[in-house]
Amino acid sequence: MHGLRLATNALGYEVWCDRQLVTVYRATEELARVESPKPCFAPIYTPAGRLITEYRPADHLWHTGLYYGWVHVNHANLWGGGWYIPEKGHYEDVPHSHGAQLHQEFTRLDATDGRVAVDERLLWVDADDQPLATESRSVTMAPLAAGDGYQWELTTRIAPEGGALTLGASRAARYGGLELRLGPPFADATHQCSEGRAGHEQIMGQPARWVRAAGAAGGCVVMLDHPANPRYPVTWFARRNLLGAGLLMSGDLHLEPGAVLELRHGLLISDEVLPATAIDAIQAAFAAA
């Protein structure tokens, strides 16, 4: 496998390996406010061109490939769609409640020695476009050291703006944070985690250092947690077609003014199903970095 190259476009940037598109980063796409607009990676492909992600599916337009979605940010919805209303026992549209994660600028767009590195600044705003938080986001991508595939590392630093910040998950399903909406041929993926549990039902709500989703028609994607993250090893949100590092499943997270929440995650993409021993080795190196 040759190295990766980067090209800018009207939305943000795209990454290629030879003639195969790896991903597109949509930083500035204009979407309806009810979708809580947010930068995202969509599509994402394996080296052989298998599509991993699903973008804005009809049932959940606010699911946008790989993205950071935060359901409760103080009084604002930075996930999209309806809110679960506990006293009513169902989801409901709440007018004038959706915020946005706004791209401000790229401070680095670099492709050197076959590796891609991007730094970005964002501003979180509420429904009235008042600042909630600033965010600095970094991503690196490189070929896997062994075998065909890619290794991504994603880092985000979130700081309250103008007051304290409380992050909360959905009050029903408890999703929130870094999320991956899986599409064909991954919609019926087989899940396995670092603790030996298999099947998304057994992984949902349980802690693990990593979770692997293997596509029914081939290929796999693995999400890695990092020991520097709060609540490591993280509790996972796992469904047939959705995988997320559920930082907030065990409870809300409160940040006082001046505090910074830093999160690091890894992503492995391969056409071969990576064995647990290989993932353990990669995760150990990622954890030590």
N, C-alpha and C positions, 0 to 999 in steps of 0.2 A: 504494500500500500504506500502510495506517495503521501506527501504532507498535505496539510490543509491550506486553503487560500481564502481570502476575505474580499468581498466587494460591497460597496455601499449601494443603496437603492433609495427609492422615494419613501419607503417606510422606515428604513433603518439600515440593516445590512443582511447579507447572506453569506453562507460558508459553503465551500465546494471542496470535494476531493476528486481530483481529475475532472471527469465530466459529470460526476454524480453530485447532485445537490444534497448537502447535509442538513441544512436548516435555513429558515428565514426568521430574522428577529424583527417583529412588528412593533416599533417603538411609538409610532405617531398615527396609527390608523384611527380614523374618525368613526366612532361607534355611538349608538344611542346611550344616553346617560343611565338608563335603567340597567344596562349591562355592566356598569361600573368599569369604564374603560381602563385598561392596564396593558403595559407592554408584555409581549409573550413570544415564545418560540413556536412557530407553526408555518409549514409542516416540519417534522423531523423524520429523517429516513435512516435506515441501516445502510451499510456500505453497498449492499446489493440492490438498494432501492425499495426495500419494504417500508411502507408507510407505518409509522408508530403512532402518530397523533391523530386526534379528531379536532376540528376547528369549528366552533360555533354550531354544534349540532342542533337540530330543530327543537329537541326537548329542553336544551339548556344552552341558549345562545351565548351565555357568559362563560362557558367552558371553552378555553382558547388554547388548546395544545398544552404546552408547559408554561406555567405562570405562577406568580405569587398572588393568591386571593385571600383577602382578609374580610371575614364576614362582619364582625362587630369591631369598629375602630371608634371608640367613644360613642357618639351618637350616629355615626355614618356607616353605610354598607359599602365596603370596598371589594365585594365579591361579585355582586350582581343578582338580579332576580328578586324574588320575594323573600321575606324574612319569616322564620318560624316564630309564631306567636304562642308561647307556652300555655297561656290561659285559655286560648281558643283551640289548641291542639292541632293546628294546621299552618301551612305556609300562606302568606298573604302579602299582596303588593302594598307597600307603604309609600305613598307619594312623597316626593321631595326628600328622599333619604339616601340617595346614591351619591357617593363620592367618586374620586378617580385617582389613579396613580399616573401622574403626568411626567412624561419624559422632558427633561430640561436640556441636557446636552451629553454628548459623548466626550469624555476627556482623554480616552485612548481608543484607537482602532488600529490594531497592530497584527501583522502576520509575519513572523520571523522563524526561520528554520522549520517550517511546516507546522508551527503552532499558532493558534489564534488567541489573542488577549484583548478584551474590551472592558473599559470602565465607563460607567454611566452615572449621571446624577438625576434624581427624580424628586418630585414634590407630591405629597399626598394632600388632597383637599377634600372638604366635606361637600354637602349638597349646595352650599352657598359659595363654594370656591374659596373658603377660608382654610389656611394652612393647618394641617394636622401633624405632619412629620416631614422630615427630609430623609432621603435614602441615597446611599451610594452603593452601586451594584457592580460587581465584577464577575466576569466569566472567562475561563480559559478552556480551550479545546485542543486536544492532541490525539494522534493515533495511539491505540493501545500498544503497550510495550511488546506484548506477545499476541499474535493473531490479528485478523482483520477486525477492526472496530475502532471506536472512539472513546476517549475518557474526557468528560467535562468536569470542571469544578466551578461551583457557583457560590459566591459570597455576597451577602447583603448586610449593610449597616444602617439601622433605622434609629433616628433620633427624634424625640418629640419636638414640636414646634409650637410655641405659644402656650404651653401648659402640659400637664401630665397626659399620658397616653395609656389607654387600656385596650388590649387586643383580646378579642373573644371569638371562639369558634361558633358554628351554628348551634343553636340551643337544642336541636334535635339530633342530627347525625354527627355533630362535633367536628366537621371538616373545617379547614382553614390552614393557610400557610402555603408551602410549595406543593403544587398539585400537577399531576400529569393525567390528562384525559386521553385514554387509549382508544385508537381507532383500528379499523381493519388493517392488517390481519391480527391485531392484538386485542380486539374487543372480547374474545373468549380466551384470554391469556391464562396460563397456569402459573400460579404464584407460589413462591417458596421464600423463606426468610432465613436469616443467619442462625436462628435458634432451632432450626429443623422443622418448623411447622410448614405444612403444605396446604394450599387452597386459600383463597382470599377470605373465606369465612373464619378460618382458624387464625389468620394474621390480623384481621380487623380488631383494633383496640388493644393490641398486644405490643410490648416493646421488642425492638430488634435493632441490630446495627445496620442491616441492609435488607432490602426486599427485591427479589427478582421476578419479573414477569416474562414468561416465555410465550411467544405467539403460536397460535394453533397451526399456522402455515410456515413457521420458522422464524428465527430471529429472537433476540431477547434484549430487554432493557433492565437495568439495575439502578436503584436509588440507594445512596449511601448516606448515613448520618455521620456526624463528626463529634468526637468527645468534648470539644470545646463548646458545643451547643448546650443551651439550657435543656434540662430534662432528658439528657442522654442516658441510655439509648431511647430514642424517641418512640412514642406510641404511634402506630401506623393506621391511617385510614385506607382501607383496601376494599374495593369492589371489583366486579368483573371488568369494568372499563374505566376505573379511576383509581389512581394510586397517589397517596400524599403522605408527607412527613407530618403527622398530626401533633405539632408542638402544643396546641391548645386543647387537646382532647381531655386532659386531666384538669383543666381549669384556666381561667383568664390569666393574662400576664400584664402586669402594671409597670409602666416606666415613668419615673419622675423626671421633671425637667433636668436636662444635663446628662441623663443616662443614655446609653447606646446599646441597642440589641444587635448583636452580630450573630449571623447564622451562616454555616458552611455546609454544603451538601455536594455529593458527587453523583455523577450519572455515567453509567457504562452502557454502550450501545454496540451490539454485535449481531452478526448473522448466525453464528454458532451459539448454542445455549452454554453460557459460561458455567463451569462446574463450581460448586460451593467452595472447594479448596482454592481455586483461582481467585474468586471474589474475596475470600478471607484475606488472601495475600495483598490484593490491591487495597482493600479497606484498611489493613494494618499500615500500609505505607501512607495512605491518605491521612489516617489518624495521627501519624507521627510527624506530618509536615506542618 
